[in-house]
């Protein structure tokens, strides 16, 4: 188990990639790929701001696919926030 935030993020990305299979539902694949993209590209100094933006976006969603995307992004951002806090407290 990694003890740095970068290591924890890489472990999570590896886990998400292992969950992907060619026979999986496209929505399932899209969700994991969205989370991977967020984990790879999020600037930690903007984490709180991005979570707030995504929560607001969630309220404005008009269709199921858009809602699923925002939920996936928000889930990854909130996971990242929890991990950063956990490591800061350690």
Buried (B, 14 or more C-beta within 10 A) or exposed (E): EEEEBEEBBBEBBEEBEEEEEEEEEEEEBBBBBBBBBBBEEBEEEEBEEBBEBBEEBBEEBEEEEEBBBBBBBBBBBBBBBEBBEEBEEE
